[in-house]
């Protein structure tokens, strides 16, 4: 037996060689692992309806998958996470039923970067029967390949439009080079969008009515950062689990960008200069270290009367959370 669930009590049965447990309950590497005592099962109280990802650590501290649990997740980073549902993790109705029969079209772009070095790529996804001369909202989506392939944001749009729940938009899935450098409060990312991405999309594939920015984690941070500061360019922002623990130039002892102790610089800035030109969708998992910062950001937007929605999901900092959040975010932005 891998895991036993009784109400909110979840018991993990350590396999041979397991010395500790990590996962959403420890924010993976951000909090200490939970040690196993003499091979005994470990019982935790977790939120009802949660989707929880975990892995075991061996005596050397190396993670490995639970050999008794075949339930994988939408995790593109590591091969070892396994998942358990605490009851039933709710799926959005938009994911239910048959796929859309009228689908959009993907246009792939490749070029050599000038603002940031290296080959750059993007996918421009246009709605079914798109007329590029008709003014249409366009969303520039960070971590583009993940949102296109794993999150399936284009499929979300196709389903919503076919069911007459929303109008279509042009989705530009922009792939990063070094996402930590580009997304961590980096104003040069706007130069990259304006000088390299906009000219390849606007006019060629769409006549823009409004621009939006969309992203998860650091992608959510850069989206709200740039969207709030440039009312002449952006009027919409979607952020999933925004990495709002961030300060310009902040790094930890190893020189890595600081997303755990840096403070909440962007929220403090927006409290002083509220981005009332924006329509904002925020969401986060309740099993991650960014829950509090996202709640505080949503409260700041509410206090400043910035049009927004805020939603929480009983899961962690991962693509299960964000994929379930995509339908409500799209419907808030494009719903009819």
PyMOL commands that set and color helices and strands:
alter all, ss='L'
color gray80, all
select helices_A, chain A and resi 24-26+93-95+144-150+153-162+179-183+188-201+218-229+265-272+291-303+319-334
alter helices_A, ss='H'
color red, helices_A
select strands_A, chain A and resi 3-6+9-12+20-23+34-35+42-45+51-57+63-64+82-85+105-112+119-126+135-141+170-174+207-216+236-240+279-285+308-313
alter strands_A, ss='S'
color yellow, strands_A
deselect
rebuild
show_as cartoon
